[in-house]
Amino acid sequence: MKKLITKLLSLGEGIPTHLIDQSQTRNINLILFALLYTTLGGALRKWGFGSSFISNIILFGQILLPFALFLSFKRTKLNYQTLLVLTIYALLLFAQAVNPMNHTVFHGIFGIFLHLGIWLILFQYLDNPEQFPLERLVPLFIILLTFELVLGFTQYNLPKEHFLNRYANINDKSISEQGSGIRVTGTFSYLSGYTAFIFGWNLVSWAIFLFRFPSWLGYSSLMAGFICALMSGSRGATALTIALGIIALVSNLKGNRLIGRIIGIFLAGIVGLTIGLQTKFVQTAISNFLTRVEGNYNTGESSDRTVGVFEEIFDFKGDYPVFGIGLGSTYQGSNQIWGESVYLKRYGGYEEEPERIILEGGFILFFIKFILLWIFYSRSKIPAVFSIPLVILMFISVPIVFNVFNAFYFYFGILLVDRAYRLQKGLS
């Protein structure tokens, strides 16, 4: 395994070959542990412990993971501006956690965990980018993707009653079907964990092009991500895969090279589509996916998940749009254990992350989230031409507050992309 990782790492022409020091090694090993915990923890919940107490402990560990990383990283310091921003944000979260309309104090505590953790480690990286040589973990992610692709292909073609296709909650019989296939749940507890991995892989694919890995590896990574997205049956994951794939292909090119790449993509797309449509598996996957898209369009769900996201914000129907009803009030785990706020029941159904943020913390928290995103991207080295559409795409289809899997893969993937741009500029 070590030889394979070393060989894969050597393929990246833009990856530094110098040795890293002890603190950098420790930090990378911590992220390695977090990556494996996030990827394999769901497998333990799904196929090992089911819906037991131990399974809940593993999920709780995922929620606490950002805080554990933040406290464990070596030789990292936060500058004054970062401390000020995070302190103000933390105080706001605390005030909203003790909102008297919240059902219990435990809802508020979980809400603080969910809303704060990701920002601590994101800003910690921005203040100390030289301490996180994330490029060293690209080979491991490639190996993980290979396993996920093989496992996903296997699950997709198995009956829904098969052991591999069950959810972590073994009493849940509503396995998601997609035409003649089963929507892949990967090594995670639920479908959203698999789509989170796909999102992370899309960002890794972008970094692979920036690190100047061989073209065959870059194109293979994009194709693998697209197949995984199709098998997931998620329209958001598939759209994001296509959008990020385009960004990855054009991100480090200019002039004639960019024109040549576009022509090459067009020709390769025609050839690949022609060959793929002759393959039974590809035919089945595309047919099943389009069947699901058509069905959701006819029922109006597609509109609810796209245009509806904006309508929920601009025409918010809640009674407390300024401060909300309390952090963690929409978190399913807390509601299952301690019950649901009467104010939330009065509102009715909710699903998308922007709507849930407003429900919990009002428009104050909603706009604070945008400010944090703006600060993050303005301080990163990712060009605005790519970061702006990324924010829009995330806003529609990538929850990073209430999906702890998405949060970690966003953290790893976006920082890897930022790291690649920094190395291109000779900054770290």
Salt bridges, closest charged atoms under 4 A:
GLU13 OE1 - ARG212 NE 3.88
ASP21 OD2 - ARG75 NH1 3.29
ASP127 OD1 - ARG379 NH2 2.42
GLU135 OE1 - ARG419 NE 2.71
GLU177 OE2 - LYS160 NZ 3.12
GLU301 OE2 - ARG235 NH2 3.39
GLU301 OE2 - ARG305 NH1 3.50
ASP315 OD2 - LYS317 NZ 3.07
GLU351 OE2 - ARG305 NH1 3.57
GLU352 OE2 - ARG305 NE 2.65
GLU360 OE1 - HIS115 NE2 2.90
ASP418 OD2 - ARG422 NE 2.50
